[in-house]
Amino acid sequence: MTASGTPRRAAAPLARRRFLAGMTAGAATLAVEGCARGDSTSPQPGTTSISNDNATWDEGYRSAGQALKKITGYALRPLSNPSTTSYQQVVQMTLQTSKATDLVKWASGYQLKRLARAGGLTDLSHVWDAYAAKGWVRGATRETVSYHGKVYGVPLYESYYVLFYSKPVFKKLGLTAPTTWAELLHCAEMLKRNKITPFLASQVGGWPAIEWFQELVTKVDPRFYQKLVAGQASYLDAPARRAMDIWHDFMRKGWMTSPDFDQNRGPGAVKAGSVGMFLHGTWQSQGMSAVGMKPGVDYDAFILPTVRASTPKSVITESGVFAVPSQASSHSAAMANAGSWLAPPVQRVWSDFLQDSSANPTVRSGNPVVAQLQRDIAREHRLPLIRYWESGPPSLIQGNTDDLGGFMAGQTSPATTLRRMQERAQDEWAAWRRDEA
């Protein structure tokens, strides 16, 4: 995830882009120098280094690395940079140098395509093919980790966007997890009546502003969402307007938290009963447990119902990746670990640490809430949809995320927000395609 700035209206002209690129390069150089102090990318026998931006996962990497070592002979050595912006700059600046780590944690979709387009990543197509032959990857995921037909990332995890809720609070109010839109509205009304804010909505950190947008658009029309994020539909079309109107209505009714509500407080707020439902990725299961909530007992989760009963069911799916720099100092070791990352013994350890779903479809989550969601997704044949953050040219997504944050803060109306997003989409898709030509 990338830190978000203030909303901007349109894509920057070429001169401004070059200026900003120079500024970014300079900032990245300083970041590299700062990051180099303390964490070493030098080879260490029996390990592969992992560059990542989430220090809370270091323990999980080490545990999964011990399972990997039994297969490949190499453990994992995480090198964490807590600043996402700095982390991204460092990776892009060091990717084709001797300072590149053996493995790089990155986002899938267009975030990975941009990194691959710059050069410096190893083609992992043969690794993917070996996984596919064993049934350890989903065929539909290949496009999200590919660029020009070649695979450049191994799926790191698989998370679903769901609504967490407190089972004791729902039971006290006589509520059950809604399966229809009408039931969802009833839950919101009952929670509000009992002085509980129905939904958590936040723009803290920038990227969370996408969550309600992607959820509402997909529950209005998932096929439209697919076209929208492919640059084949307009943000001014009826499904997008309908989704924004619903969101605006929820805010006007006081059904959502203030946009400056920190999502790190989400699990505690759900436990305390001050917030009714928390929209987030299933990787938040770890956070729910951290505040003392037991899955299936103290908390549960459901996928947002469709606005109309006839609308196809879908689920937003998020998956980060491991990429292997071509200049990795321990390249052969990195390739060995990338080739065994999705092995069930490794994924069992990793999935249990995350309390989430594995990218290997043969590995069932040990968290009963997530396992139930997995069964629901399979039973209902839910259409898997890429998370908005990875769905298009990064400059487009970042700018539109800023605009959505402005909408949440009351700075723009639904119509103005969508108009700005469409103007940017036209410019950024044209720039991406021009660069691809």
C-alpha positions, 0 to 999 in steps of 0.5 A: 500500500502506498501513502496517499497525498491530497486529491488531485484533479487530472494527470500531470503534464509530461514536464511535471511528471519528469520533475516528479520522477526526478524528485522521487529518484532523489528521495529514493536515493536518500531512502536507500542510504538510510535503509542500508544502515542496520539491515544487510542484503549481503548473502548469508549461507543457508538463507534468502533475504526478503525485502518487505514493508510489514515488520509484523509478518517477520515472525511468520516469514521466519517460521515458514522459512524453517518449513522451506529449509526442510525442502530447499535447504534455505531459510528466510531472512526478512528485511523490513522497511516500515515506511511503505513509500520509502520501501517502494522507492528503495525496491525500484532503485535497487532492483537492478543493482547488487543491493537487491534482496533475494526476494521482494514482497510486492503487490500483484496486478498493475503494481507488478506490471509496472515493476516488471516493465522497468526490468530487473525481475526474473521470469517465473513462468516455469515456476508457475507451470510447475505449481499449476501441474500440481494444482497449487495455484488458481488459473484465474490468478495468472494474469494478475502476476504476469506482464506480456505473457510472462509470470513475474510473481509467486502468489504470497497469500490470498485474502478476501474483502469481508465484513467482520462483526461481533457475534455477541453484539449481533446476538444481543440485538437479535441480528444474524449475518445478512444474506440480502441487501434488505437484511444488511440495511436492517442490521445497520438500522438496528445498530444505529438505533442502539448507538452503535456506528454500523460501518467502519469507513476510513481513509487513514493511510490513503489506500483504505478509501478504495474499500467501500468504492470497490465493494459497492460497485461490485455489489451493484454490478460485478461485470461492470466493475471488470470493464471499469478497471480494464478501462472499458467503461466509464466512471460516469456510467449508471452502476458507478453513480448508483454505488456512490449514491449508496455510499453517500446515503450511508454517510448522511445517515450517520452509518459510517465512522469519521474518515479519520478513524484509524483502522488499527482501532477497528478490531478493538472497536468491534469488540467494544461494540462501538462499531458494528461491521468492519470492512477489511481484508481477511488478513485482519483476522490476525488483528481480531485475535490480537484483541482477544476475540476468538474466531467463530465465537467472538467474531465472524465475517460475511461477504457484502450481499448484492444490491439486487438478488439477481446480481451475480455474486462476487468477492474482492480478492487480494494477493501479494507476490514474491518477485525474484530480482534478476540481480539477487545475490543468492539467485539460485537459493531465491529461485529454490524458495520461490519454487517451493513457497506454495508447498502445502507444508510451508503454506500450512505454517504461513496460513496459520500465522496469518490466520488467513487463506492460502494462495494454494487452493488445496490448503484449507485455512485453520481459522474457522471463520476464513474456512467458512468463507472459503466454503461460501465462495466455492459453494456460491461460485463467487466471481473473483475480482481483483482489488481496486488498488492493483487493478489499473495503471498505478498513477490512475489508481493513486489519483482516484484513491485521493479523490475518493478520500476527498469524497469521504472527507466531504470535499466533493460530491459523488458526481464531482468525484466520479467526473474527476476519476473519469478525466484521470482514467482517460489520461492515464489509460492513454499514457499507459497504452502509449508507453506499451506501444 
